[in-house]
């Protein structure tokens, strides 16, 4: 069934949301793009610039200084965020249609997986915030001290296009619940659902100026947000290249708080002591290919012991048939398109480079009907890869899996750690000693044992090395969005 007809394209809101109202960009600049699911042009999303960013920050600062939000109790903020989650659930289909329209990811993936996770995350943080306690030092004879959390003030959130509402929820919910006011800059490839969130926030009861959305290009609006001296923190998910620029902007402006989640090159180790070869192949294929490989934590390097290599590869190639992409708005399809022509060309360029470097290519033979102009890439499995090849070292962000054959688990863990990244990884083994040894040695923020992609909101998510700084999710995320203040008291 084609659900595109449920989306009224003419009435899509494209304006910025500043101080409780939708408004055109000051200079009238717009984002123009070619949609990846059928090649049509789509224009008119406000491309905010420095003037618009300043308007949003001024509104957010005024709201913060007024105390209209940060002086509410945690329980009061909790109730408003829970109402927002209910509204997101009520309008889930609308949000899923907007994200599919703009990114080309399969509608069914948004409606059944991504957006329910985003709503669940908002509810998790809301339910957690009034369970947090401040601290006190042990009493002295005439002195004591309280260590309390205080909000930063105005915070900037810069979010990615590959899973727009999930990552947005991971950031705006704890930021707001800690009492901050927010200026959200969504990726230019996926602005519509964030803009839509503006009106839901007002309906939920979030006061004007507390939550603002400024669509625009990263090099203009994102840079202006990260450089603004009244912004006290910037929280970013995206590439390591841009993450480094965010650090630079923070240092050049006001030493604002920075947290970054910057992608990875996830190692997926399969030991000769693994008996669940078919399951390991099934889990890898799903987590590598379900969103055209456009997942920061995708397990894009399979490191497989030579004694189980053939069995594993046969199973993996069979599993890859399930992830052949098709029409994004057909509810029978679980895999849609890559996000843009630029991304399509980049991924195909990496495939050509891998062949030039000596890799051999396997693609599943299945074909799924899709519109002319759809930018889809059939899963690619690359063999005869070594870890010195660019395809094994650089983040492709597409459905391209590099497979490396190894002689031992010592070689496997050395290869796994020989990377600039350290976001997520996995080890598959039946041997308990080997499991503890390899998971302990793996340099990653999240290590899966005999699994991949299994987690929930209580588990922190974030990387090491050039995969970033700080954690999303879990109660630990609250600490990013506040400072600690010590109040020493003498009686």
N, C-alpha and C positions, 0 to 999 in steps of 0.2 A: 504493500500500500504506500502511495506517495503522499506524504503529509505536508509538502510545500504549500499546497493550496490553503492550509490553515493560517498561513502567515500573510497578513496584509502589508505588503511591502511599502505601499504609499503612506502609511501612517506610522512607520517606524520613527521613534524619537532619535534625533541625531545631534542634539545640542548638548552643551556642557550643563552640568547641574551645580550651580554655585549659590550658596546662601539661601537654599530652599526653593529656588526657581530654575527653570530651564532657560538658557540664554545662548545666543549666537556668540561665536568668537568675535573679539573686538575688531580684528582686521578682516573678518570674513573668509579666512583661509579654510579649506576643507580637505579631508582625506579622500582620495580617489583610489579605487582598487579594481582589480579583476577578480571575481569570485571563482574559487577553485573547483566548485562542484559542477559548473556548466559553462564557465568562461564569460559570463555576462559582466558588464561594467556596473559598478555601484559607487555613487558619489554622494557627497554632502555631509559626511560626519564632520563636526567642528574640529578643526585643527588648531588647538589652543596654542598661544605663544606666551612670551614672558609677561605681557600685560594681563592676560587671563589667569595665569598662574598666580600672579601677585594679588589679583582680586579674590581668588579662592583662599589664599593664605591669609589675607587681611580679614576675610569673613570668618575663617576658622580661628584666628587669633582673638578676634573680638568675642566670639562665642566662648572660647576657653576662658578669657579674662573675666567674662561676665559670671562665670560659675554655673551657668544654666545646665551644664552637663556634668562637669567634674565634681560638683557639690551634691549631686544626687548620690544616694547610697548605692553600694554595689547591688543590693536587691532590686532597687528601682531600675537601674540600668539593665539588670538581668531580665526583668519582665518586658522591657521594650525590645531587647534583642530576641527574646523568645517569640514575641509577636512578629518581628521581622522574619524569623525563620518560618513561621506559619504562613506569612504572605508569600515567601519564596516558594513554599510547597504548593500553595493555592495557584500560583502562576508558573509552576514548573514547566508546563508545556510551552508557554510563551517564551521563557528564557531558553529552553532547549532549541526552539525554532530559530531564535536569534543567533545563538552560538553556532548552530549548524550552518545557517545561511552565511555567516561571516568567515568561519574557519574551514568548512568542508568536512569536519569530523562527522561520523555517522550520528544521525539523530538518536537512534536507539541507544547509542553509547552514552550520550548526554542524558537522556531521559531516564534511563534505568540504572546508571552507574555514577556518572560524574556529579550531576546535580543533587541526587539524594545524598551523596557524600558531603557536598558543600553545606546542605541544610543541616545534616547531622553534626558537622563541625561547629556551626553557629550555636546549635543547641548545647553541644558539649561545653564550649567555652562559657556560655551563659550560665549553665548549671554549676560550673566550677567556681565562678568568680566570688561568690559569697561564702565559699568554703576556705578562702585564703586568709591567713592570720598574720598580723605583724609580730614582731619579736620584742623581747625586752632582755636586758642583761640581768644577772643575779643581783639582788638587792644589796646595796652597801648600807652602812649605818645611817647615813643621811643623804645618800645619792641613789639614783637609778637612771636608766636610759631606755628609751623606746626607739626601735628601728622600724620605720614605717615606709611603705611603698607610696610614692607620689608620681602622678602622671608626668610625662615629658612636656606636654603642651601640644603644639601643632605637629603632626607627623605626616610624612609623605609615603605613600604606598605605590610602588611601581610593579605592575603585575604582567605575566606573560600571556601568550596567545594559545598555548597548547592545551591548557586545562583552565580556562579563564575563571570560572566561578569558584572552583575548589581552592585555588591558591589565593584568590581574593578573600574568600571566607576565612582562610587560615590567618590572614593579616588583619582585616578590618574588625573581626569580632574581638580578639584580645585587645587590640588598640583602643577601640571604643569602650570596652568594659573596664579598662584601667582608668578611664576618665579623659583620655586624649580626644582632641578633635582631628579629623582626618581629611586629607586631600589625596584622592585616588587618581593615579594616572594609569589607565589600562593600556595594554599594547595596542598600537595602531591597527594591527590585524584583527583585534577582537574587542572593540569598544562598546558594542551595542548592549550587551547584557549588563555591563557596569553602569551605563547611562540609565537603563531601565531600573536598576537597583535604587537610583536616586529617588524616584517617586515612591517606591516601596518603603524606603527609609522614612520618608515624611509621613506616610500613612501609618507606619508603626509607632510614630511618636518621637522620633529623633529630632531635636530642635534645629531650626535653620542655622546654617553655618557649621554645624557639628560634623556633617558628612557631605563632602563635595567631590564631584567627578569632573576631571579635566581631560577629555580625549585629546590626542595630539601625537606628533612624532617625537620619538625618544630624544633625538638630538636637539630638539627645541624645548618642548614642554617638560620632558624628563630632566634635562639638564637644568632648566630654570628652577624646577622643584628642588633638586639636589643642591643647588647653589644658594637657595633663598636663606637669608640669615634669620628669618623668623620661624623656620622649620627646624624642629629640635631632633628629628630622627628621620632617616630614610630607610625603608625596608624594601628590598628588591629581589625579584626572581627573574633570571635571564642568563645571558651568556657571561662567561668569565671576562671576556673583553670589556663588556659594558660594566660589569661589577667593579673592575679596576678603576674605571672612570668615575663611578659613584664614590669610591674611596677618595679619589683625587678631589672631586668637587666638595666633599665634606671637609677635607683638610683646608681647601682654599677659602671656604666660607666661614663656618663658625664651629668647626669640630663637632658637628652633629653626630648623634648616635647612628651607626650603620650596621645593618645585618643583611647578608647576601646569601642567596642560594643560586649556584651558578653551574649546574649541569654536571655531567660525568661521562665516564666511559666504563660502565659497570662490568667487572669481571664475574664470570659464572663458571666456577670450578666444578668439574665432574671427576671424581676420584675413581680409581680402579677398584676401590672398596665400596662403591655404590651399587646396590642391587636394584634400585628403582629407576632403571634407565629410561623406560618409557615415560614414567611420570616426570622425570627431570626434563625430558625433551618437550613434553606437553606444556609444562610450566614456563619453560624458556620461550617457546613459540608465542604463547599468549602474551607474556609481558614484553616481548620484543616487537611484536607486529600489530597488536590490536589497535593502536592509534597511528598507524603508518610510521611507527618508530619514533614519534614525536613526544617522547617522554624523557625528562631529564635523568631519571633513574633507570632508564632502559638497560637491560643486561646485554650490551652490544659487543662484548668480547666473551665468547665461549672458550674456556681453556680446559681441554679434555684429555684425559690420560689415554695413551696409545692403545692399551689393552681393551678399552671399552669404546674406542673411537668409532669403529664401523657400525656397531650396534646403535650407538647414540645417534650417529648421523642419519642412518636409515629411518629411525623414529622421528627425528627432527624434520627431515624433509617431508615425511608424511603429514606431520602436524601443520606444517606451513601452508598446506592446501586450504586450511580453514580460514586463512587471513588474507585471501585475495580481495582487493578492494572493489567496491561497487558504488552505486548511486547513493549519495549521502542521505537523502530524504526517504529512501525505501526502508520501511521498518523491518524488512527481511534481511537487510545487510548490517553487519556489525562493524564493518570497516569502511571508512569513507576516503577522503582525499588528503593530500598534503595541503598546507595552508595557503600557498601562493605559488606563482610562477617562479619567483626568485628561489623559493625553497625547493621546488621541483628541479630546477636547473642545478642547484647546489648539490642535491643528493645524487642526481645522475652523473654529475661531474666527479663525485667521489667514487662511484662505481667504475667509471672509465679509468680513473687513476689507479684503483685497486688492480684492475686487469693489467694495466701498464706495469705495475709493480710485481706482477707474477701470480696474482690470485686467480683462482678459477671460480666461475659463477654458477650457482644453481638457483633456478626460479621454479616455483610450482607451475603446473601445466593448466590448472583450472582458469576459467575465464568467466567473469561476471559482467552482465550488461550494465553499461553506464552511459551518460549523455556524451555527445561529442563536445570536446573541450574540457572534460573533467580531468583534473591533474592528479592521477592516481599512480602509484608505483607498486608493482607486484613485489612481495617479499624477496629479498636477495640474501642468499647464504654464500659466504665467501670462504673457500678452503685454500690450503697452501699459503696461509698467512703467517707471518712472523711479527713479533711485537715492535720491530723497527719500522714497519711500513706505516705510512701516514694514516691508512684506513684503520689501523689498530691503535693509533695514538690520539687522533682528533675526533671531536664530537661531530658526528654526521647529522644527527637529529632526523633520521629517516629510517625506513624499514630495511636496514642493511646490517647484517650480523657477520662479524669476523670470527672465524673459528681457528684456534691455534692448538695443535697437537703437541703434547708434552710427554716426557719420559718418566717424570716423577712429580710428586706433590711439592717437593722443594722447588723444582723448576716452576711449577704452577703458581705458587705464592709469590715467587720473585717476579714473575711476569705480571701478575695481578697488581703488585705494588709499584711496578715500573710505569708510572703514569702521573701526569700532573693533577689528575682528578682523584677524588675519594668520596663519592656520594653514597653509592650502594653497591653491594656485591652479594655473592652467594657461594656456599660450599655444599656439595652433595656427597655424602659419605655415610656408611653404616658404622664406621669405626669411631667410638667415643673419643679416644685419645686424639685421633687425627682431627676430629671435629673441633675440639677445644683448641688444639694447636693452630689450625688454619684460621678459625674465626678470630682468635686472639691476635694473630699476626696481620690479618688483612687490614689495610689502611683505608677505612671507610666509616662514614657516620652511621650507616645502617648495614648490618651483615645478616643475611638470611641463612639458616641452616635447613637443608632439605625442603626449601620453599623459595618463593619470591613474590613480592608484592603483598604479602600478608602483614597487615598492621591495623591499628585503629587510632582514634584520636588521642588515646592516652600515651602513645609512643612518640617521642620526639623525632623530627625529620630534618636532616640537614647534614652537610658534608664537612670534610677536612680538606686540607691543601687548597687547590684552586676550585674546589667545589663549593667554597663559601665559608661564611662566618655566621654562627648563631643557628638557632633551631626554630622551626615552625612546629605547630601541634604540641599537645600535652600541656600540663600546667607550667612547664618550663618556659613556654612561649610568652607568658605574661611578663617575665622578667625583662624581656627586650623592650617593653613598652612603658617602663617605669624606671625611676631612680629610687635609691634608698636614701632616706633622711634620718639622721640620728638626732634625737632630742634628749639632751642630757639635763637632768633635773636634780637640783639640790634643795633640800628642805632643812 
